[in-house]
Amino acid sequence: MIERKRRITVTVDPELVEAGDRAVASGLADSLSAWVSAALVDRALLDQQLAQLGESIAEFEAEFGEITPEEILQQRRADRQDAVVVRGERISVPTRSGMPKTKPAAKTRSA
């Protein structure tokens, strides 16, 4: 048996309705209802993925102990250090703390 769609009434910010209308006008969605349905599907999937991530973290912490803010900070630093620069070169720039911060260099255009 084919499940029928349900008609509902919701209150939506005007900016979101306008974004949906633009999507329909540009051909990205067949209708405002289709655009809203697609957004709800995306949100349901995101909620499911976040729940699964939470479960995975809980399992990890149950086995290895709680992940501390310091461990997260250390990992962020390591990730930043190991990151591959896709555009430009790495340069060091001073920060408020006085510690240098590495970031991609600005590209220059040749005439």
N, C-alpha and C positions, 0 to 999 in steps of 0.2 A: 504494500500500500504506500502511495506517495504521500509524504507529509506536506501539508499545506502550510504556507507562510501565515504568520499572525499579523494582524494590523494592530499597532500600538500607538499611543500618543506620548510624545516626549517633549521636554522643554530643552531647546538647544540655543547656545549663544549665536547671535546673528552672524558673527564672523565665520563661524563654522558652516552655517547654512550657505553663506556666500561662497566659501571655498568649495562646498559640494556643488553648488550651481555652476561655478567655473569649471569644475571637473566634467560636469555633464556637457557644458557648452563646448569644451575643447575635445570631447569625444573620449575622455578617460573613463567615463562611467555612463551606463545606459540611462540611469535615472538617479535622482537624489536618494531614493530608497536603496538602490543597488550600491551606491557609494557609502551610505550609512551601514548597510549590511556588511560590506567589505571591511569597514573600520571595526565593526563588532567582531568579525572573524579574527582580524589581526590582534585585537585586544584579548580575546579569549585565548589565542595561541600564546601570546606574551605571558598572560597570567599562568598558563599551564607550564611554560618553560621556567618562569620564576619559581613556581612551586617545586618543580623538579630540581632546580639549582639549590633551593633551600634544603631539600631533603638530602642532596649530595653533600652539602656543606655540613649538615648535622651528622651524617654518617662519618664523614672525615674527622670531625671534631670528637665524636664519640670514640673513635679509634686512636687518634693522635693528640687530642687535647685541643682546647679552644685556640682559634687563630687570634692573635693579639693585634692591636693597632700598630704596634712596633713592627711586627712581622709583615703586615700589609705595606707599611712605609718602606721597609727594606726591599720588599719585592718590587714595589713601584720604582725604586731607585735602580735596582738591577735591570728591570725591564727597559727603563729609559736608557741605561748605559748600553744595553745590547741591541737597541733599536737600530734598524737599518734606515739610513737617510735615503729617501727616494729621489728627492729633488735638492740640489745644492750641496753645500758642504757644511760640516759642523763648525760652529764658531762658539767661543765662550763670551758670555755677556755678564756683567755684574748684576747682582740682585740686591734687594734692600738689606739683606743680612750680610752682604759683602762676599758671600760665597759665589763663585762663578757658576753660571748655568749654561749648559750646552744646548744649542738650538741650531736648526738648519740656517745656512747663510742665505742671504737674499740673492736671487739670480740677477745678473746684469745682462742687458740686451746689447748686442753689438750692432752698430749702425751699418 
